[in-house]
Amino acid sequence: MATYNAPINDMMFLFEKLRNNKHYNELEKYKEVGPDLAKDILEQAAKMTENLILPLAKIGDENPAKFENGAVRTPPGYKETYKKFIEDGWTSLSCDPEYGGQGMPKTISAFFDEMLSSASLSFKLYSELSIGAYNCILRHGVDSIKKKFLPNMVKGIWSGTMCLTEPVCGTDLGLLKTKAIEQSDGTFKLSGQKIFITSGDHDLTENIIHLVLARALDAPAGTKGISLFLVPKIQIEDDGSLGQRNGVSTGSIESKMGIKGSATCVLNFDGAVGYMIGPKNKGLSSMFTMMNLERIVVGIQGLGISEIAYQNALNYSKERKQGKSNNTQSTNGADAIIDHADIRRSLLNMKSMIEGERALSFWLAQQTEVSLYHSDSKIKQQAADLVSLMTPVVKSLFTDMGMEITSDAMQIFGGYGYTKDQGIEQLYRDNRITPIYEGTNSVQAIDLVFRKLINKNGNIIGYYTQLIKRGIVESTKSEETKLFAETLNKHLEVLIDFTAWIEKSMTNSKDDVGAACNDYLRVLGLVSVGYSWLKVLDISFKEMKNNKKFFMDKIETARFFFDRILPRIDTHYKSGISGSKNIMKFNFN
Ligand SMILES: Cc1cc2nc3c(=O)[nH]c(=O)nc-3n(C[C@H](O)[C@H](O)[C@H](O)COP(=O)(O)OP(=O)(O)OC[C@H]3O[C@@H](n4cnc5c(N)ncnc54)[C@H](O)[C@@H]3O)c2cc1C
C-alpha cells in the first residue's frame, strides 16, 4: 500500500510567506484566520487523511462500489469513516456560517482538498460534489431553497451531485434531452436519463440532492434552452423532515479503470419533482458556478495524486539497490537507485512541478476569495477574470502532469510498480479520469483560447502578462534572483508572441488555433508555475538565514524547474505555430 505524509511544512510555508497579497489581506472576512489556526486545521486534517482515509484507497480498489437490489453499497469502511468525517465537521470547513459552516478560506480548504486527493480520491468524491452543489445553491438559489437544503448539506448528512451528462450529450450540452414540465404549484417534473453521475447513489447519507440540467417544454434548442433544477432523491416535507421517495432511480453503476470506490451512476428521472434554480434557460451559467470551482478542485486532485506518487517513489529510490553510481566509492554491492543521475532527474522533475503547482494553486485560492468577497467591484472583477483565465490551465496542466508524474513514479519502481503490491499503479489508474471529467483537457484548452484570453471585460491575458512582467522587474533588482527573472522573462516573451499569433490566426484560420490550443495552454501553465517559483525564490533568498535547509531545498528545486522544465515552452511554441494545413488535409483512410 502507498504511504503518505501530508506536506504540512510546504503548505504552512505558502500560508505564512506567500500571504503578502494586498487585495486578499484586505478581506475583512478572513482577518482572524492566521497561521496558528491554519496549522491547527492542517494538522487535524493530516491525522484524518493519513490514518483513516488512506487505508480506504486500497480497500475501495479491491472492493469497488456495488449495485445490488436497486441500491448502491460503498466499499467496506467507507460508512464508518464518512460518519467520523462529518462528525468532525470536515464537510463544513469552507461553508458559510449562516448555514452551519466554519467559514474557512479556500487558502486552507484547497490544502485539505489536496490531502484528501492524495489519500483516496474515491472517498473524497462523495463529499466533493456536495460542496460544489452547495456553492451553486448558495449563489443561485432563493432563500426558501437555501434554508431547506443547505444546512443538512453543510453537515454532510445530505450529499450533492452534478447531473449534466446524457448518453448522447457529453461535451456538447446543447444536445441535452432531459425534459422538465412545469406544474401548477411552480415545481417541475423531470424525465430523462443521466449517465456517469459521480456519487449519484450511495449509502453514506440519508438524502442526495441532485443538481440537474434539463430543458423546459417551451425552451429554445441548444444551450440557450437549458435550465437548472434541484431534485432531491427523497422529497422534503414542509417541516424539513424526509418525505416520499422522489422519481429518481439508479439504473446501474459503471465498472471502471480507476476510482473504483466511487460510484459512477446511471440515473433515471421519471417525473421526478424538481425546483428551478436561477432564471429559466440560464441554467448553464448557474451550473458554471459549480463547474468552475470543481475544475480547480480537479486540478488539485491531480496535484494530490502527484504528491503521494512522488513521496513513494522517493522512499523506494532510497531503499532499492541496483548498479553502481558514478559518485560513490563503495566497491562491493550495489548503490541505492537514488544515487543514479537519471533517477534524481526524474524525482526532481516531480518535486519541482508539484511544489510550483502548489504555490500557483495557493495564489489562485487567494484570487478566488478576492473575486467573491472584495468590497471594490473593480478589484473583484479583475480577480474574477484571472480566476476565469487560470481555471482551465490549472485543471489541465495539473492533471496532465499527474499522468506524467504517476507514470514516472511507476517507472522508478520498475516491475514492482507495474504489479499491484506497492499501490503505485493504482495512482496512475485513479488519476486517469482527471484529464477527462469536468470537461476534457482538450476542451479546457479550447475554452481558454477561444473564450478566456479576451472577453467583454477586456484583454485578460494582457493584464496577466503585465502582472508577471512587474514581478519579473522586481526580481531583477536582486542579484540573487536576477538570473531566474531573466530566464522567466525570455519565456514570458514566448507566451506574448504565441498570444499575438493566436490573435492573428483567429481571423485567418480557426483550425490553426484549434490545433494550437493544447500547446498554448501548456505554455501559459508553465510560465505561471515559473512565476510562482519566482515568488518563492524571492522569499527563499530573503529568509535563508532562518531555515537554511528548507530554503536551499527550495532554491535548488526551483533551479531544476528553470533549467529543465521551462525550456519545454520552446517546443510547445514551435509545435503550436506550425499550423493545421496538413492536419486538416490528412486522409485517415
Ligand atoms: C468516472 C466519471 C465520472 C463522471 N462524473 C460526472 C458527473 O458527476 N456528472 C456529469 O454530468 N458527468 C460526469 N462525467 C462525465 C464526464 O464529464 C464526460 O465524460 C466528459 O465531459 C467528456 O464527455 P464524453 O465522455 O461524452 O466525451 P465526448 O464529449 O464525446 O468527447 C470525446 C472526445 O472528443 C473531444 N471533443 C469533444 N468536443 C470537441 C470539440 N468541440 N473540439 C475538439 N474536441 C472535442 C473530447 O476532448 C474527447 O477527447 C463523469 C465521467 C466519468 C468517466
PDBQT file of the ligand as one rigid body, heavy atoms in Angstrom, charges set to zero:
ROOT
HETATM    1  C1  LIG A 601     -15.786   8.407 -13.689  1.00  0.00    +0.000 C 
HETATM    2  C2  LIG A 601     -16.586   9.503 -14.317  1.00  0.00    +0.000 A 
HETATM    3  C3  LIG A 601     -17.259  10.398 -13.510  1.00  0.00    +0.000 A 
HETATM    4  C4  LIG A 601     -18.039  11.405 -14.085  1.00  0.00    +0.000 A 
HETATM    5  N1  LIG A 601     -18.786  12.227 -13.271  1.00  0.00    +0.000 NA
HETATM    6  C5  LIG A 601     -19.710  13.054 -13.849  1.00  0.00    +0.000 A 
HETATM    7  C6  LIG A 601     -20.665  13.746 -13.042  1.00  0.00    +0.000 A 
HETATM    8  O1  LIG A 601     -20.643  13.674 -11.807  1.00  0.00    +0.000 OA
HETATM    9  N2  LIG A 601     -21.596  14.499 -13.675  1.00  0.00    +0.000 N 
HETATM   10  C7  LIG A 601     -21.660  14.597 -15.041  1.00  0.00    +0.000 A 
HETATM   11  O2  LIG A 601     -22.559  15.282 -15.546  1.00  0.00    +0.000 OA
HETATM   12  N3  LIG A 601     -20.764  13.963 -15.831  1.00  0.00    +0.000 NA
HETATM   13  C8  LIG A 601     -19.809  13.187 -15.274  1.00  0.00    +0.000 A 
HETATM   14  N4  LIG A 601     -18.916  12.504 -16.058  1.00  0.00    +0.000 N 
HETATM   15  C9  LIG A 601     -18.928  12.718 -17.495  1.00  0.00    +0.000 C 
HETATM   16  C10 LIG A 601     -17.696  13.487 -17.985  1.00  0.00    +0.000 C 
HETATM   17  O3  LIG A 601     -17.744  14.813 -17.552  1.00  0.00    +0.000 OA
HETATM   18  C11 LIG A 601     -17.637  13.352 -19.525  1.00  0.00    +0.000 C 
HETATM   19  O4  LIG A 601     -17.277  12.008 -19.786  1.00  0.00    +0.000 OA
HETATM   20  C12 LIG A 601     -16.656  14.316 -20.155  1.00  0.00    +0.000 C 
HETATM   21  O5  LIG A 601     -17.084  15.641 -20.022  1.00  0.00    +0.000 OA
HETATM   22  C13 LIG A 601     -16.476  14.033 -21.649  1.00  0.00    +0.000 C 
HETATM   23  O6  LIG A 601     -17.709  13.795 -22.286  1.00  0.00    +0.000 OA
HETATM   24  P1  LIG A 601     -17.888  12.487 -23.188  1.00  0.00    +0.000 P 
HETATM   25  O7  LIG A 601     -17.426  11.327 -22.376  1.00  0.00    +0.000 OA
HETATM   26  O8  LIG A 601     -19.263  12.447 -23.690  1.00  0.00    +0.000 OA
HETATM   27  O9  LIG A 601     -16.882  12.669 -24.366  1.00  0.00    +0.000 OA
HETATM   28  P2  LIG A 601     -17.174  13.473 -25.772  1.00  0.00    +0.000 P 
HETATM   29  O10 LIG A 601     -17.803  14.781 -25.495  1.00  0.00    +0.000 OA
HETATM   30  O11 LIG A 601     -17.873  12.517 -26.651  1.00  0.00    +0.000 OA
HETATM   31  O12 LIG A 601     -15.708  13.710 -26.245  1.00  0.00    +0.000 OA
HETATM   32  C14 LIG A 601     -14.916  12.683 -26.891  1.00  0.00    +0.000 C 
HETATM   33  C15 LIG A 601     -13.593  13.294 -27.343  1.00  0.00    +0.000 C 
HETATM   34  O13 LIG A 601     -13.841  14.347 -28.269  1.00  0.00    +0.000 OA
HETATM   35  C16 LIG A 601     -13.229  15.552 -27.844  1.00  0.00    +0.000 C 
HETATM   36  N5  LIG A 601     -14.109  16.677 -28.205  1.00  0.00    +0.000 N 
HETATM   37  C17 LIG A 601     -15.408  16.845 -27.902  1.00  0.00    +0.000 A 
HETATM   38  N6  LIG A 601     -15.864  18.002 -28.403  1.00  0.00    +0.000 NA
HETATM   39  C18 LIG A 601     -14.826  18.594 -29.025  1.00  0.00    +0.000 A 
HETATM   40  C19 LIG A 601     -14.651  19.821 -29.740  1.00  0.00    +0.000 A 
HETATM   41  N7  LIG A 601     -15.643  20.698 -29.857  1.00  0.00    +0.000 N 
HETATM   42  N8  LIG A 601     -13.434  20.095 -30.248  1.00  0.00    +0.000 NA
HETATM   43  C20 LIG A 601     -12.407  19.238 -30.094  1.00  0.00    +0.000 A 
HETATM   44  N9  LIG A 601     -12.513  18.067 -29.438  1.00  0.00    +0.000 NA
HETATM   45  C21 LIG A 601     -13.701  17.746 -28.904  1.00  0.00    +0.000 A 
HETATM   46  C22 LIG A 601     -13.041  15.404 -26.345  1.00  0.00    +0.000 C 
HETATM   47  O14 LIG A 601     -11.955  16.187 -25.871  1.00  0.00    +0.000 OA
HETATM   48  C23 LIG A 601     -12.782  13.915 -26.209  1.00  0.00    +0.000 C 
HETATM   49  O15 LIG A 601     -11.427  13.666 -26.412  1.00  0.00    +0.000 OA
HETATM   50  C24 LIG A 601     -18.103  11.518 -15.493  1.00  0.00    +0.000 A 
HETATM   51  C25 LIG A 601     -17.394  10.630 -16.306  1.00  0.00    +0.000 A 
HETATM   52  C26 LIG A 601     -16.664   9.618 -15.739  1.00  0.00    +0.000 A 
HETATM   53  C27 LIG A 601     -15.983   8.632 -16.647  1.00  0.00    +0.000 C 
ENDROOT
TORSDOF 0
